[in-house]
Amino acid sequence: MTKASNSFPAHLENIRAAILDMDGVLWRGSQPIGDLADIFRRIASLGWRLLLATNNATRSPEQYLERLRSYGVFLEPWQVLNSAQAAAVYLKQHYPQGGSVYVIGEEGLVSALTEAGFNQAADRPLALVSPPLAVVSAMDRGLTYEKLRTATLLIRRGAPYIATNPDVTFPTPDGLVPGAGSIVAALEASSGVKAIIMGKPAPEMYRVALERLGTTPQETLVVGDRLETDIAGGQALGCPSGLVLSGVTTLAMAQAWKPPLDIIAENLAALVELWEK
C-alpha cells in the first residue's frame, strides 16, 4: 500500500504502537528528515506508544535522546533501544559474572558493555596472552588493521564472535558509506567464523522493544528504511511493516519485496498522514 491508495487495510486500523528506526527514517547523517517535532506531535495525537530501535551502536541512548531534544523531540530513556544494548543483554545472559571482551566499536557499544559489567580487553599483544570472553564488533570509524588482526586471531583461537548488526552501508548526506556489516564481512572472511548477530533482522531487539511497549506484534507497526534488516526482522515476528523511501531502499526494491509490505511511503511524515485521514 502506498500513500496514493484509496483503501486502508483493516488490520492497520488496530495499531497501538510503533517501532521506528532512526538512520534513514528520522535523519540522514546530521540532517533531520522533515520537521521531527511536528511529526512526533502527530504520532502522539494518534495515541500510539513509541519506541526507537536502531542497529547503530555508535551512540548511547542518552546521546540519542540529546540529539532528539535538539530537534524538539522529547522522549524517555526506555523509548530508545540500540543493538549495543542487545549485545550487552546477550553477553550478560551467557556470562553473568561479567569480564573482559575485545571491542571493535565506538562509545555507544563501550558504554552499553560497561553498564552490563564488561570491560575492554587490553589491545594486542596482551589480548592474545589473556584471552577475553568474546569479540564484539560494531561500527568503528577508528578501525585499524591492527584491530582486525587481533580480533581475527582471537576468533580463530576460539573466542565467540558477536556483532551488533549486519548493515553493510550507512546513509549520509553524501551517499552510502561503509557500515558495521562491512567490518563483519572482513572478520568473517579472515576468521572463517560466522558472527552471532544481535541487531535487526535478528529477533532479539524487537522482542525487547515489544516488552517495553507492552503490545503484541499485531498491534505494533515496524517502520524502517532497510528491507533486509528493519522490515525482515519485523515481519519475522508478525508485525505490520512500513517502509520509508528516505533512506537506502528504492520504490522498485520495496515493491519487489516478499512478503509484500503493508505500507510504502516517501518518508515518516507521509506515513503518519495515512492514519490521520
C-alpha positions as CSV (number, residue, x, y, z in Angstrom):
1,M,0.0,0.0,0.0
2,T,1.3,3.5,-0.9
3,K,0.1,6.9,0.2
4,A,-2.0,7.2,-3.0
5,S,-4.0,4.1,-2.1
6,N,-7.8,4.6,-1.6
7,S,-8.4,1.7,0.7
8,F,-6.9,1.2,4.2
9,P,-6.3,-2.4,5.3
10,A,-8.4,-3.3,8.3
11,H,-5.5,-4.8,10.2
12,L,-3.7,-1.5,10.2
13,E,-6.6,0.3,12.0
14,N,-5.7,-1.5,15.2
15,I,-2.2,-0.2,15.5
16,R,-1.4,0.9,19.1
17,A,2.3,1.4,18.9
18,A,5.2,1.9,16.5
19,I,8.9,0.9,16.5
20,L,10.9,3.4,14.4
21,D,14.3,3.0,13.0
22,M,16.4,6.2,13.1
23,D,19.1,6.5,10.4
24,G,17.3,6.9,7.1
25,V,13.9,7.4,8.9
26,L,14.5,10.3,11.3
27,W,17.7,11.7,9.8
28,R,20.5,11.2,7.2
29,G,23.8,12.0,8.8
30,S,23.3,15.2,10.8
31,Q,20.2,16.3,8.7
32,P,16.7,15.6,10.1
33,I,14.2,14.3,7.6
34,G,11.3,16.7,7.9
35,D,10.0,18.6,10.9
36,L,10.6,16.0,13.5
37,A,8.9,17.9,16.4
38,D,5.7,18.2,14.3
39,I,5.9,14.6,13.2
40,F,6.2,13.3,16.7
41,R,3.4,15.5,17.9
42,R,1.2,14.0,15.2
43,I,2.2,10.5,16.2
44,A,1.3,11.3,19.9
45,S,-2.1,12.6,18.7
46,L,-2.8,9.1,17.3
47,G,-2.4,7.7,20.8
48,W,0.5,5.4,19.8
49,R,3.2,4.2,22.2
50,L,6.5,4.8,20.6
51,L,10.0,3.2,20.7
52,L,13.1,3.9,18.6
53,A,15.2,0.9,17.7
54,T,18.4,1.2,15.8
55,N,21.1,-1.1,14.6
56,N,23.5,1.9,15.0
57,A,25.7,1.1,18.1
58,T,27.9,4.2,17.9
59,R,25.9,6.3,20.3
60,S,24.4,5.7,23.7
61,P,20.6,6.0,24.3
62,E,21.3,9.3,26.2
63,Q,23.2,10.7,23.2
64,Y,20.2,9.8,21.0
65,L,17.8,11.5,23.5
66,E,20.0,14.6,23.5
67,R,20.0,14.7,19.7
68,L,16.3,14.3,19.6
69,R,15.9,17.2,22.0
70,S,17.9,19.4,19.7
71,Y,15.1,18.7,17.1
72,G,12.4,19.5,19.6
73,V,11.5,15.8,20.3
74,F,11.4,14.7,24.0
75,L,11.3,11.0,24.8
76,E,12.1,8.9,27.9
77,P,15.2,6.6,28.1
78,W,13.1,3.4,27.8
79,Q,12.0,4.6,24.4
80,V,15.5,4.2,22.8
81,L,17.0,0.8,22.1
82,N,20.1,0.1,20.1
83,S,22.0,-3.1,19.1
84,A,24.8,-2.4,21.6
85,Q,22.2,-2.9,24.4
86,A,21.0,-6.1,22.7
87,A,24.6,-7.3,22.7
88,A,25.1,-6.4,26.3
89,V,21.9,-8.4,27.2
90,Y,23.2,-11.4,25.3
91,L,26.6,-11.3,27.0
92,K,25.0,-10.9,30.4
93,Q,22.9,-13.9,29.8
94,H,25.9,-16.1,28.9
95,Y,28.5,-14.5,31.2
96,P,26.5,-13.2,34.3
97,Q,29.8,-12.7,36.2
98,G,31.0,-10.2,33.6
99,G,34.6,-9.9,32.5
100,S,36.7,-8.7,29.6
101,V,35.7,-8.6,25.9
102,Y,37.6,-7.4,22.9
103,V,35.8,-4.5,21.3
104,I,35.8,-3.1,17.9
105,G,33.4,-0.2,18.2
106,E,32.7,3.3,19.5
107,E,31.3,4.9,22.6
108,G,27.8,3.6,22.3
109,L,29.0,0.0,22.4
110,V,31.6,0.6,25.1
111,S,29.1,2.3,27.4
112,A,26.5,-0.4,27.0
113,L,29.0,-3.2,27.7
114,T,30.5,-1.3,30.7
115,E,27.0,-0.8,32.3
116,A,26.4,-4.6,31.9
117,G,29.7,-5.4,33.8
118,F,32.1,-5.9,30.9
119,N,35.4,-4.1,30.4
120,Q,37.6,-3.8,27.3
121,A,40.3,-6.4,26.9
122,A,43.8,-5.0,26.5
123,D,44.8,-4.5,22.9
124,R,47.4,-6.7,21.1
125,P,49.6,-8.4,22.2
126,L,48.1,-8.6,25.8
127,A,44.7,-9.7,24.5
128,L,46.3,-12.7,22.9
129,V,48.0,-13.6,26.2
130,S,44.9,-13.3,28.4
131,P,42.0,-14.2,26.0
132,P,38.7,-12.3,26.5
133,L,35.3,-13.8,26.9
134,A,34.3,-12.8,23.4
135,V,35.0,-10.4,20.4
136,V,32.3,-7.8,19.9
137,S,32.2,-5.6,16.8
138,A,30.1,-2.6,15.7
139,M,30.6,0.4,13.5
140,D,34.1,1.8,14.2
141,R,35.3,4.9,12.4
142,G,38.6,4.5,14.1
143,L,39.1,1.0,12.7
144,T,42.7,-0.1,12.0
145,Y,44.3,-3.1,10.5
146,E,45.7,-4.0,14.0
147,K,42.2,-4.2,15.4
148,L,41.1,-6.5,12.6
149,R,44.3,-8.6,13.1
150,T,43.8,-9.0,16.9
151,A,40.1,-9.8,16.5
152,T,40.8,-12.4,13.8
153,L,43.4,-14.1,15.9
154,L,41.1,-14.2,19.0
155,I,38.2,-15.6,17.0
156,R,40.4,-18.2,15.4
157,R,41.6,-19.2,18.9
158,G,38.0,-19.9,20.0
159,A,36.6,-16.6,21.2
160,P,32.9,-16.3,20.4
161,Y,32.3,-13.5,17.8
162,I,29.3,-11.2,18.4
163,A,28.3,-8.4,16.1
164,T,25.8,-5.7,16.8
165,N,24.4,-5.5,13.3
166,P,24.9,-6.6,9.7
167,D,24.2,-3.3,7.9
168,V,26.9,-3.1,5.3
169,T,26.3,0.5,4.5
170,F,25.4,3.7,6.4
171,P,23.3,6.5,4.9
172,T,24.8,10.0,4.9
173,P,24.0,13.2,3.0
174,D,26.9,12.4,0.7
175,G,25.6,8.9,0.0
176,L,26.1,5.4,1.4
177,V,29.4,4.7,3.3
178,P,30.7,1.5,4.9
179,G,28.7,0.3,7.9
180,A,29.2,-2.2,10.7
181,G,28.4,-5.0,8.3
182,S,31.5,-4.3,6.3
183,I,33.6,-5.0,9.4
184,V,31.6,-8.2,10.0
185,A,32.3,-9.2,6.4
186,A,36.0,-8.6,6.9
187,L,36.2,-10.6,10.1
188,E,34.0,-13.5,8.9
189,A,36.3,-13.7,5.8
190,S,39.5,-13.6,7.8
191,S,38.4,-15.9,10.7
192,G,36.2,-18.3,8.8
193,V,33.6,-17.9,11.6
194,K,30.1,-16.5,11.2
195,A,29.1,-13.7,13.6
196,I,26.3,-14.0,16.1
197,I,24.2,-11.0,15.1
198,M,22.3,-9.0,17.8
199,G,20.6,-6.3,15.8
200,K,17.9,-6.4,13.1
201,P,16.9,-8.7,11.4
202,A,17.7,-11.0,14.4
203,P,14.6,-11.0,16.6
204,E,16.2,-10.0,20.0
205,M,15.9,-6.3,19.6
206,Y,12.2,-6.4,18.5
207,R,11.4,-8.8,21.4
208,V,12.9,-6.3,23.9
209,A,11.0,-3.5,22.2
210,L,7.7,-5.2,22.4
211,E,8.2,-6.0,26.1
212,R,8.9,-2.3,26.7
213,L,5.9,-1.2,24.7
214,G,3.5,-3.8,26.3
215,T,1.9,-4.5,22.9
216,T,1.6,-7.6,20.7
217,P,3.3,-7.9,17.3
218,Q,-0.1,-7.4,15.5
219,E,-0.6,-4.1,17.3
220,T,2.8,-2.8,16.6
221,L,3.9,-1.1,13.3
222,V,7.6,-1.5,12.4
223,V,9.0,1.4,10.4
224,G,12.3,1.4,8.7
225,D,14.3,2.2,5.5
226,R,16.0,-1.2,5.1
227,L,14.2,-4.2,3.8
228,E,16.8,-6.8,4.8
229,T,17.0,-5.6,8.5
230,D,14.2,-3.4,9.7
231,I,11.4,-4.9,7.6
232,A,12.7,-8.6,7.6
233,G,13.0,-8.5,11.4
234,G,9.5,-7.1,12.0
235,Q,7.9,-9.4,9.5
236,A,9.6,-12.4,11.1
237,L,7.8,-11.6,14.4
238,G,4.4,-10.9,12.7
239,C,4.5,-7.1,12.9
240,P,2.9,-4.9,10.2
241,S,5.6,-3.2,8.2
242,G,6.1,0.3,7.0
243,L,8.9,1.1,4.6
244,V,10.0,4.7,4.0
245,L,11.9,5.7,0.9
246,S,14.0,8.4,2.7
247,G,16.9,6.0,3.3
248,V,18.6,3.3,1.3
249,T,15.6,1.5,-0.4
250,T,14.1,2.4,-3.8
251,L,10.5,2.1,-4.7
252,A,11.3,-0.7,-7.1
253,M,13.1,-2.6,-4.4
254,A,10.2,-2.1,-2.0
255,Q,7.6,-3.3,-4.5
256,A,9.6,-6.4,-5.3
257,W,10.0,-7.4,-1.6
258,K,8.4,-10.7,-0.5
259,P,6.3,-10.9,1.6
260,P,4.7,-7.7,0.4
261,L,4.9,-4.6,2.6
262,D,1.9,-3.2,4.4
263,I,2.9,0.4,3.8
264,I,5.3,2.2,1.4
265,A,5.7,5.9,2.0
266,E,8.0,8.6,0.8
267,N,9.0,9.5,4.4
268,L,7.8,9.3,8.0
269,A,5.6,12.3,7.7
270,A,3.8,10.8,4.7
271,L,3.4,7.5,6.5
272,V,1.8,9.2,9.6
273,E,-0.6,11.0,7.3
274,L,-2.2,7.7,6.3
275,W,-3.6,7.3,9.8
276,E,-4.8,10.9,10.0
277,K,-7.2,10.6,7.1
